[in-house]
Amino acid sequence: MKKVVLLCLAIMLAVSLASCSSEEAAMDTPPVEKKSDLAGTVRVALAGWQLDNGIDPLTGAESVGLNEFLDKTFKQMYPNIKLEIYQVPWENAKAKQSAMLLSKDVDILYTGGAYASQWYAAGLIRDIDDLIQGDPEFDPNLYISGVWNNSYSTKSPDKAHHFGIPAVLGRRITMYDKKLFEDWGVPPLPEQASAEQVLESALKMTGNNPKTSEHNYGLYWAGNSINGSTFVALTMAFGAKGAEGSLSDMKNIKWKLNSPEMVKVLEYLKKAAPLAPPGFVNAQGAENFGLAKNNIAIGLDMTGATTMSEFRVSGDKSLLDRYGTAMNVGPKGEGWAAVDPIIMAKEAKDVEVAWEVMKFLAGYEMQKHNYRYFSYMPSLKNPDFVLPEDKFVRESLKVAEVSHSELMDEANPFYLSDISPAINGFVSQAAQGNAPDIQSFLDDLQSRAENWSKNLK
């Protein structure tokens, strides 16, 4: 289950913008004026957002929480709208927010994309097409078109209706250590590095570094990812759809999990697994990636947040210069686009008032604030507040623009419950040198998928 902000909150501990006064001045929230006399109460449940101001324990920099930000902005614009805000930890966000929806105790939610798509399928989330069409002030072109038009986290399974506004994106780029590439005499990766180019380079840089004699690993990705984002990108790279049909009619999905193309994906993973540090099967071993003591040449589905945080604290650009960026490994650089949306409950008490809150929480000023203090990845087509040095977010925006949702997606219940865990298990075995027979493994997965669809009511 994708929880974009879990990562963001961890990153927050190492992020400081207060160290640069010119940067802080450039990103100050401008004065706002009253916009409407619209009145009402809106109940808001936010997964993971920080409500109160805080102090970064590493840098001493202050972070401005949501409450103060709303006092200076939303409450000035809508003085007669009362917000009842509930902060929900990511660890139990699905259960807590599900209960709130079922008991009709919430109007607006910020949540994980997979949660949102499941609640929509259960009839708990409201379509917003009528609100968009009836609001000349709302411009969908504000958001990245690849996300707005394609994400199952904000669109119905048949993609005919919108039910959410993208608020935070996940970062999914390829990063590489230029220093290690130079040590090994390997040419740098192109911006649209293919899966084959990545593997070829990684194979050349696994072993003892010819200059330092230290052991290097050619590749890294999180081998226990719940959403299997690296696997999804590889299915795109090798044209392995995995299934055909619609999420709105899962009973009639045509599964293609044992296709020749999917065999190529697993052959790739089998070759790639031994090139990563052993801890990668538990998303460990890359603690120094992006830093000076790194020993991994290439990282897949990375964020660049660690490197950027170091720059923000010290102002030293050496690490920024050391680490190169590329798009994802899918066609034209695409990968899996992680989207966490703002959504409206089916039983929202006051739709007109709730719509204003929904727009604001996914709007420009809110995203600017969240990027500044918490490094949240924006979903905007033109986030001009992103720092010029933040090449990692800029590369991620390019990936998001060309990416699209397939049936190999966390919105697909069988993908989340069976396919992703099975692939992670395969990767773990491959890392130990005892990967199962690929065709047999996929035939079994295909059979399980077909039985799952057949047994749906």
N, C-alpha and C positions, 0 to 999 in steps of 0.2 A: 504494500500500500504506500503510495507516494505521500511523503510528508516533507515538502520542500523546506518548511521553516524549521524543522528539527536541525537541519544543517546550518541554517541561517543563524539560529540562536547560539549554536556552538561557536560559529565564526565571530559572533558579536563580542566574545570575551577578548578577542585579539584585535578588535577594530577601534581605531581612534581617529576621528576627524577633527577633534578639538585642538590637536597639536598644530594645525595649520590655520592661522587666523584668517588669511585671505580666502582659503577654501570655505571656512565657516561663514564668512561674510557673504560669499557668492551664493550660498545655499540657504540663507535665512528665509523663513517663510514671510512673504510680503504681507502688509496689512490687508485685512479683508473687511468688506462692508456687508451690511444686511442685505440678504437676497430675497427673502420671502417671509410672509407672516403665517405661512402654513403651520398648523399646530397639530400635535399628537404625540403619542408615546411609541417608541420602537424598541423592541427587545432584540438585542444583538448578542450572538454567541461566537466568539472568536477563538479559534484553535491556535494557541501558542503565542499570540501577540503580547508584548509587554505593555502593561497598562501604566505602571508607575515609573518615575524617573529613577535612574540607577547610576552606579559608578563602575566603570570597567576595573576589575581588580588588578589587571596587569599594567594598565597605563594611567589609571586615575582619571580618565576622561569621562565626562558626564554624558549620559544618554537620556534623551527626552522621550518619555513614554507617551502612550496614546492619549491618556487623560489630559495632560497639559496641551498636547497638540490640538485636541478637539476644542478645548477651552478657547484657544487662540484663533481657531478657524471655523469649524462647523457651528459652534454655538453662537458665533458672531453672525454667521450667515442665516441661521435658522434659530433665532432666540426662543421660539415657541415650541420647538421639537425637543422632547425629553428622550434621552437615550439611556436605556437600562442595559449595561454592558456586562457580559459574563465571560471571563477568561477561562478557557478549557485547556488543560494540558494535552499535548499531542498523545501522550501515552493512553489516555482513555477517551480521546476525542470522538471516535465513532460511536461508542456506547453512550456517552453523555449526550452528544448532539442528536443521536437517534431517539433517545428518550424524550428530549425536548420537542422534537418534531412530532412524535406520536402523541404527546400530551398537549400539543398546541401551545407550548410555552415559549416559542421563539418566532421571530419574524424574519430576521436576516442572519445569515451565517457566513463565516469564513472557514473553509475546511479543505480537506484533501480532495483532489480531483476524482479519485476512485470512489470515495464516499459519496460525493455529489452525484455521480452517474448512477450509483446503486439506489440512492434515495429517489432520484428522478424515475427510475424504472419501477419503484414501489409506489409511485404516485404521491410522494411527499413534498415535491418541489414544484414551484409554479413556473410555467413558461413566461417569458418576458417580451415576446414579440410584440404584443399589443402596446406595452409600455414604451418600447423603442420607437415604434411607428407613431405613437401619439406624443412624442417628446422631441420637438425640433432642436432642442439644445443638446441632445445626446448624439454624439457622432461616433459610430463604430469604427471609423477610419482612424480614430485615436490609437487603436490597438493594432498590434502586429497582425497582418492579414492572415498569415499562415496559421496563427493560433486562433484568431476569431472565427475563421471559416472552417476549421478542421478538428478542433479538439473535442473529444468525447467528454471532457471535464466541464464543458460549457454548452454543449449541443446535445440534442436528443440522439438516441441510437441510430435513427434514420437520417440524422443531420438536417432535418426539416425545421427544427425549432431551436431557439436559444433559451436556455434556462439560467445561465450564469454569465458573469463578467470576469475575465481573467484578471487576477489581482497580483499574483506572484508566480514567476516561472522558475523552473529548475535550470541549472547550468549544465550543459552536456557537451564539452569540447575536448579535443585532443590536445594535450600539452606535452612538450618534450624539453629535455635538458640539453641546451646547446653545448655546454661544456663537455658532457659525456659524449655527445656526437663527435666533437672535435677530438677528444682523447682517442676514440676508436677509429677516427678517419671516415665516418659515415656522413654522407650528404644530409643536410637538414630536410625535414619533411615539407612538402608543398602545402598550401593552405587547404586544399581539398585532397588530403592524403587518403588513398584507398585503404581498405582493410588489408589487402595484399602488401602494399607498401609499408604499412605499419609493422606487419609480421616480419617481413624481410629485414627491416631495420632492427627490430627487436632481437631477432636471431643472431645478428652480428654483434650485439652488445651485451650478451649474457655470458658472464664469466669474469675472469680477473682483468681489471682495467690495465691496458698496456702501459699507461703512464704512471698510475698510482699503485698498481698491484692489488687494489681493493676489489672485492667482489661486487660486480654490478648485475642488476636484473634488467632485462630488456623491456619488460612490460608490467603494467599494473592495471587492474580494475577491481571493483568490489565484487568478489565472488559469491557473496550471499545476498545480493541486492533483491529486495522483495519484488520490485517491479521489473527486474532483469533488464535494465535499460541498455546495457552493452549487448546482450543477446538480441534485443529488438533491433538495434542499429545494424547488427550483423545480418539479421534476416532481410533487412532492406538492402544491404550491400550485395547479397547473393540472390536476391529475388525470390526468397522463400516466404511466401505469404502465410503459410501455416493453416489458413482457413479462408473460405470465401462465403460471403453472405452478409447478413446484417445482425447487429446486436439486438435489434428489435424482434428478431425471429431466430433465436438461438437453437430451437429444435430442428431447424432445417439448414443449419450451418454445414457446409461441405468442408470437412477437415482434410488438410493436406500436410500433416505433420511428419509423414514418412516419405516425403518427396525427395528426389535427387538433390534439389536445391537445399533442403534442410539438412541432408547428409553433409553437404559442403560446410554448412554453418558449424556443425558439431566437429567435423574434421579440423576446422580452424581452431575451435576452442580446445581441442585435444592437443594441437601443436602449441597453442599459446600458453596453456596452463603451467607447463614447466618453466616458463620464462619469467614468472612472477615470484615475488617473495612468498614463502610458505603461508604466511599469515593472511594472504589476500582472500583465502576462502572464508575468512571471518571478517573481511573488510579491515584488516590490519596489515602492517608492514610498510605503509606509505607515509608514516608520520613525518618524515623529513622531506617528502616530495614537495618541491616548491621552495625549499630552503637551501642553505649553503652546504649542508652535510648530506645531500641527497645521493642515493646510489641506484636510482631507477631512471632508465632512459626515457620511457614513454608512459604516459598515463592516459587511459581512456575514460571518457565521461567524467572529466575533472572540472573543477570550478575556478581555480586560480585564486581563490579567496585567501589562502595562506600567504601567498606571495604578495598579493595586494595589501593585505593587512600589515605585513612587514614594512612596505613602502609608506603606508599611511602613518605608521608610528615613527619611523626613522627618517623618512624623506630620501633615503638612499635608493637609487634606481638600479643598482647593480643586479639585484635579483630579477627585476622586471626585464632587464636586458638579457639575462641568462636564459630565461625560459621562453621558448617559442610557443606559438599557438597555431592550431589548425582547427578546421571544422570537424564534424563527426565523420564516421566512416561510411555512411550511407550515400546513395546517389546524390550528387551535387552538394555533399557535405551534410546531409540530413541525419537525424537521429530521432530518439524518442523525446517528444516535447512534454515535459512535466508541467502541469498547470494546476495551481490551486485557485479556486474561484470564490467570488462573493455570490451567494445564491439567496433566493427568497422562498420562504416556506409556503406551501400550498394554501395553508390556512392563516396567512398573514392578516393581522387585524385591520390595519389601515394601509392598503396597497399604495395609495398616492404618497403618503409620508414615507413608507418603507422604501419606495423607489428612490427618493432623494437621498436617503442614507446609503442605499446600495451603490448608487452612482458615486457618491463621495468617497466611500471606502475603497473603491477600485479606481479612483480618479487620479489625475496628475499630481496634485499636491500631496495626497496620501502616499503615492508611490515614491515621490521625491523624498518625503520624510523617512519612509521605511528603508530606502537605499542609503540615505545619509547616516542613519544611526544603527541600522541592523544589517546592512549589506543585502537586503532583499533584492532579488533580480526583478527588474521592471518588465511589464508586459506591453509597454507603449512602443509605438512605431518610432517615435522621436523623443527618447528620454534625454533631453539636452542637459540634464543635471548630472549625468554620469561623468565622472572625472575623465579628463583627456588621457590620463595614464592607465585607465582601467580597460586595457585591451581584452581582458578576459570576459567582461560583460559584453563588450562590443562584438566579440567573436560569438558569444552565446546568442546574441540577438540575431546574428546571421543564420545560425543553425535553426533557431525557432521560426524564422521567416520561411524556410524551405521545408520544414518538417510537417508531417501530417499523421493522423491516427490511423492505424490498421487494426485488424482483429487481434493481432499480437499486442495487446494493450491491457493495462490494468483494469480498464472498464469491462473487459471480458471476464466474467466470473470464473470460467474454467482456466483461463490463463493464470489468474491470480492464485487460485487454489491448487492447481496441479502442474501446469506447464512450467511456470517460473521455478517452483521448488524442485521439480525434476531436473531442470537444466542446471541449477545450482549443485544438485547432487552429482550430476555427471561431471561437472567441472572439478568438484572436490576429488572425485575418484581419478580423474585425468591428472590432477596435480600430483597424485601419489604414484602415477605410472600404471594404474590398473583400470583405465577407462573401459566401460562395458562395450560390447560390440554395438557399433553405432546403428546399423540397420535394425537390429533386434530391439534396441532401446527405443527407437522411433516407432517401430511397428507396435510396440506395447503402448506407447503414448497415444498413437493413433486410435488403437482399439479402445482405450479408456475414454478418449474424447468422444468417439462415436456412441459409446454406451451412455455417456453423460447426457448427450443431446437426446438420445432415444428415450431416456427416462424422464425428461422434462415434461411437466404437465401442460 
